[in-house]
Amino acid sequence: MVFGHHNKQGDVEVGNPHPTATHASHSTIPGGNDNQGIIGDNTTAPPTRIFLKPIAHPTALGLAAYGSASFVFAAYLAEWYGKDTTATVIWPFLLTFGGIGQFAAGMWSFHARDTLNSVLHSAWGAFWAALALYYAMIASTNNGGATANGQNYIPDEGTRWGHLQNLAIWQIPLTVITSIAMCAALRRDKFSSLTYALIAAGSALSVIGWFTTTTAIVKIAAYFWLASSLLSFARVFDKLVGESARHDHVLPMYRRNKNPEGFTPGWNPAYKEPGVVQGEW
């Protein structure tokens, strides 16, 4: 693949660097004759062009959203703040930034051709949105602790420890998805892989803790999520400061391959932006 030039819309034109040049398109098809595969009445084939639009790093938004939502939720589970009904008032933040923000990052990761982060951010964004809506329904149906028929929608354990198995079943697919992302990230850099490993460990422990209603295990899971949120913030720092300083990274990423795109020194950094190269390195 040969990189072309920027057109008026800011897209990067990839393909034949000399649009006026012509090339013979001649191929032999099994079972056919040698003339099959020649386009038109001559041997001139139109140049192949692919238009790619550079975009900002979606993962920076995704990790910022995850780090913020997981910090608020995990600190609540670890009993750093709040009371047993606090979840009914933190759900707007979990929904807007954690849910919508991270899910949007997952959708934009598709545009960056980043399959790993598109799956990871979409899955966790959906979880934060579902969790927020769950707490919102509890808050809306609870009228002074009871509905019109007297049924209490806030369990005796409160929203911090109540309905544990409902959340545990959600975490099972998230544990699997995040574990797969952790393995895939080893091909990129160990920093991301460690972040995803902490998320997966927290999810696995939360499944055990919530299914067995063991609050101590849930608190341990919360600390794993808190640690993952700090690493997420570190990666956000690396993305934002690195972009402003015109460097790829300002923190060590411990890459397995120092040059995964295969670029040679001297290439324009714009060619390495998400949406132009595959993935976000």
C-alpha positions, 0 to 999 in steps of 0.5 A, a space after each residue: 500500500 502506498 500513501 497518497 496525498 491529502 485532498 481538499 476534505 482533509 482525507 488521505 488518499 491511499 493508492 497509486 501515487 501517480 494518478 495519471 499513470 496507467 498499469 496493465 491489468 492482465 491475469 490468467 483465470 484458471 479455466 479461461 483464456 489469457 484475455 480474461 481479466 483485462 478491463 475494457 478494450 485495452 490494457 489500462 486499469 483504473 488506479 485503486 484509491 482508498 480514502 482514509 480520514 484521520 481522527 483523534 484517538 478514541 481510546 483516550 476518551 474510552 479510557 478516560 470514561 472507564 477510569 472515571 466511572 470505575 473510580 466512582 463505582 469502585 470507591 463506593 464499593 470499597 466504602 471510601 465514601 457514601 452510604 448504602 443508598 448513594 448509588 441512587 444519586 451517582 447514576 447520572 455520572 455513570 450513565 453520561 460519562 461512563 456509559 455514553 462516553 465509553 460506548 461512543 469511544 468504542 464506536 469511533 474505534 471502529 472508524 480507527 480500525 481498532 477491533 480490540 478497543 471497539 469491542 472492549 469500550 463498547 462492552 464496558 460502555 454498555 455495562 455502565 449504562 445498564 448499571 446506571 439505568 438499574 440504579 435510576 429505576 431503583 431511585 425512581 420507584 422508591 418513594 421514601 423507601 417504599 412504593 404505593 403497595 408498600 414494597 421496598 425497592 432498596 434492599 435491606 443491605 442497601 444499593 451497595 451490597 443488595 441484589 449482588 447476583 444480578 450484577 454478577 451475571 453481567 460481569 461474566 461476559 465482561 470478564 471473558 471479553 476483557 481477558 481476551 483483550 488482555 491477551 490481544 494487547 500483548 501484541 501491542 504493549 504490555 502497559 495496555 495489557 496490564 491495565 486490561 488484566 487488572 480490569 479482568 481480575 476485578 471482574 472475575 473477583 466481583 463474580 465470585 464475591 457477588 454470587 457468594 455474597 461475600 463483601 470482602 471479595 467484592 472489596 478486593 475486586 473494587 481495589 483491582 478496579 481502582 488500580 485499573 482506573 489509575 493506569 487508565 488515567 496514566 494512558 490518557 495522560 500519555 495520549 494527551 500530553 504526547 499529542 501536544 508535545 508532538 511525540 508518540 508517547 511520553 510514558 514507556 509503553 513496553 511495546 513488543 514491537 517497537 515499530 508495529 506500523 512498519 514505517 521507516 524513519 522520516 514518514 510524516 506523523 500524520 500518516 500514523 494517526 488513527 483512521 489512517 493506520 490500522 488501530 491506535 499504537 
